[in-house]
Amino acid sequence: MYEPAARLGRACPTDDFSAPRPRRFRMPREGGADETETIGGGDPIAEYAEKQIARVAAQKRVAVETERRLRELLIDAVSACEPFSEASLDDLRAFMSEVALSIRPSIFLLDNGNLRAVWRNDAKEQVALQFLGDKVVQYVMFARRENPPMMMRDAGQDTLAYIRDKITANGCNHLLV
């Protein structure tokens, strides 16, 4: 297989990648005429592209909804003369930009002005992160284990740079993505 040099890295402007296209081949008929048949129902490249487009759209939606919630919390804090930590906000935004989230967390403004993000599912698993500022995160994680059946609990503090590793090590990635 090769691609003509004039088309390297470019899609044909008439290509519609939104609809999967079946692969076709010509098969000689008994009478000498060709017959076109379809192999498989969909094009794997188009299916992959659709999944990637949906993933990116979900990430953008989460980012917009998160910023909307942060704006609400800031306005409420300012109007009620309550503390609001800019350092906590910066750390939350840094975490959100490093992690490809497809699920928006519940975000709370705590009495000390810090922000807390919580991801929770129906099985009562959760990841809760309080952004303390200065790139320090306080965390609480619950995850179900199968053998033996139990709820794993982990809590502590870590740096912003290593909190993602802590979430992965505890098997809680599925709550964020």
C-alpha positions as CSV (number, residue, x, y, z in Angstrom):
1,M,0.0,0.0,0.0
2,Y,1.3,3.5,-0.8
3,E,0.0,7.0,-0.7
4,P,0.6,9.4,-3.6
5,A,3.1,12.1,-2.6
6,A,0.7,14.9,-3.3
7,R,-1.7,13.5,-0.7
8,L,0.7,12.7,2.2
9,G,-0.9,13.5,5.5
10,R,-4.0,15.1,4.0
11,A,-7.5,13.8,3.7
12,C,-9.4,14.2,0.6
13,P,-11.8,17.2,1.0
14,T,-14.7,15.1,-0.1
15,D,-14.1,12.4,2.5
16,D,-16.8,12.1,5.1
17,F,-15.2,10.5,8.1
18,S,-18.4,10.7,10.2
19,A,-20.0,7.6,8.6
20,P,-18.2,4.2,8.6
21,R,-17.5,2.9,5.1
22,P,-17.5,-0.9,4.4
23,R,-14.6,-2.3,2.5
24,R,-15.5,-3.6,-1.0
25,F,-13.9,-6.0,-3.4
26,R,-14.7,-7.2,-6.8
27,M,-15.5,-10.8,-7.4
28,P,-15.9,-12.3,-10.8
29,R,-19.2,-13.8,-11.6
30,E,-19.9,-16.9,-13.6
31,G,-21.1,-14.9,-16.5
32,G,-17.9,-12.7,-16.6
33,A,-19.4,-9.6,-15.0
34,D,-18.0,-8.3,-11.7
35,E,-20.0,-8.2,-8.5
36,T,-19.2,-5.9,-5.6
37,E,-19.5,-7.4,-2.1
38,T,-19.0,-5.9,1.4
39,I,-16.5,-7.3,3.9
40,G,-17.4,-6.4,7.5
41,G,-19.8,-3.7,8.6
42,G,-17.5,-0.8,9.5
43,D,-14.2,0.8,8.9
44,P,-12.0,0.4,12.0
45,I,-10.2,3.7,11.2
46,A,-13.5,5.6,11.1
47,E,-14.7,3.8,14.3
48,Y,-11.4,4.8,16.1
49,A,-11.8,8.4,14.8
50,E,-15.4,8.6,16.2
51,K,-14.3,7.3,19.6
52,Q,-11.4,9.9,19.7
53,I,-13.8,12.7,18.7
54,A,-16.3,11.7,21.4
55,R,-13.5,11.5,24.0
56,V,-12.2,14.9,23.2
57,A,-15.7,16.4,23.2
58,A,-16.4,14.9,26.6
59,Q,-13.1,16.4,27.9
60,K,-14.1,19.8,26.6
61,R,-17.5,19.5,28.1
62,V,-16.0,18.6,31.5
63,A,-13.6,21.5,31.3
64,V,-16.4,24.0,30.5
65,E,-18.7,22.6,33.2
66,T,-15.8,22.7,35.8
67,E,-15.0,26.3,35.0
68,R,-18.7,27.2,35.3
69,R,-18.8,25.6,38.7
70,L,-15.6,27.3,39.8
71,R,-17.0,30.7,38.7
72,E,-20.2,30.1,40.7
73,L,-18.1,29.2,43.8
74,L,-15.9,32.3,43.4
75,I,-18.9,34.6,43.0
76,D,-20.7,33.1,46.0
77,A,-17.5,33.5,48.2
78,V,-16.9,37.1,47.2
79,S,-20.6,38.1,47.7
80,A,-20.7,36.4,51.1
81,C,-17.2,37.7,52.2
82,E,-15.9,34.1,52.6
83,P,-12.3,33.0,52.0
84,F,-11.3,31.7,48.6
85,S,-7.8,30.3,48.0
86,E,-6.3,31.3,44.7
87,A,-3.5,28.8,45.4
88,S,-6.0,26.0,45.8
89,L,-7.7,27.1,42.5
90,D,-4.4,27.1,40.7
91,D,-3.6,23.6,41.9
92,L,-7.1,22.3,40.9
93,R,-6.7,23.8,37.4
94,A,-3.2,22.3,37.1
95,F,-4.5,18.8,38.1
96,M,-7.5,19.1,35.7
97,S,-5.2,20.1,32.8
98,E,-2.8,17.1,33.3
99,V,-5.6,14.5,33.6
100,A,-7.9,13.7,30.6
101,L,-11.1,13.7,32.6
102,S,-14.4,12.6,31.0
103,I,-16.4,12.8,34.3
104,R,-16.8,16.1,36.0
105,P,-16.2,16.0,39.8
106,S,-18.4,17.6,42.4
107,I,-16.5,20.7,43.5
108,F,-16.9,22.2,47.0
109,L,-15.6,25.4,48.6
110,L,-14.5,24.5,52.1
111,D,-14.6,26.9,55.1
112,N,-10.9,27.5,54.9
113,G,-11.2,28.7,51.3
114,N,-9.7,25.5,49.7
115,L,-11.4,23.6,46.9
116,R,-12.3,19.9,47.2
117,A,-13.1,17.8,44.1
118,V,-15.0,14.5,44.6
119,W,-15.6,11.7,42.1
120,R,-18.0,9.0,43.3
121,N,-19.9,6.1,41.8
122,D,-22.9,4.0,42.7
123,A,-20.7,1.3,44.3
124,K,-19.6,4.0,46.9
125,E,-16.1,4.1,45.5
126,Q,-14.6,7.6,45.5
127,V,-11.6,9.8,45.0
128,A,-11.7,13.1,47.0
129,L,-9.0,15.6,46.6
130,Q,-8.5,18.8,48.6
131,F,-6.1,21.2,47.0
132,L,-4.2,22.9,49.9
133,G,-2.1,25.2,47.7
134,D,1.7,25.1,47.2
135,K,1.2,22.0,45.1
136,V,0.1,19.9,48.1
137,V,-3.0,17.7,47.9
138,Q,-4.9,15.9,50.7
139,Y,-6.7,12.8,49.4
140,V,-9.2,10.2,50.5
141,M,-9.8,7.2,48.2
142,F,-12.2,4.2,48.5
143,A,-12.1,1.4,46.0
144,R,-13.7,-2.1,46.0
145,R,-11.5,-5.1,46.0
146,E,-12.6,-8.5,44.8
147,N,-10.3,-11.0,46.5
148,P,-11.1,-10.9,49.3
149,P,-14.2,-8.7,48.9
150,M,-13.7,-5.5,50.8
151,M,-13.5,-1.7,50.5
152,M,-9.9,-0.4,50.3
153,R,-9.4,2.9,52.1
154,D,-6.4,5.3,51.7
155,A,-6.0,8.8,52.9
156,G,-3.1,11.2,53.3
157,Q,-1.2,14.0,51.6
158,D,1.0,14.0,48.5
159,T,2.3,16.5,46.0
160,L,0.4,17.5,42.9
161,A,3.0,15.8,40.8
162,Y,2.4,12.4,42.4
163,I,-1.3,12.4,43.1
164,R,-2.1,10.8,39.7
165,D,0.3,7.9,40.5
166,K,-1.5,7.5,43.9
167,I,-4.9,7.3,42.1
168,T,-3.6,4.7,39.7
169,A,-1.9,2.6,42.4
170,N,-5.1,2.5,44.3
171,G,-7.1,1.3,41.3
172,C,-9.3,4.4,41.1
173,N,-8.7,5.6,37.5
174,H,-12.1,4.4,36.4
175,L,-13.7,7.0,38.6
176,L,-12.1,9.9,36.7
177,V,-12.2,8.6,33.1
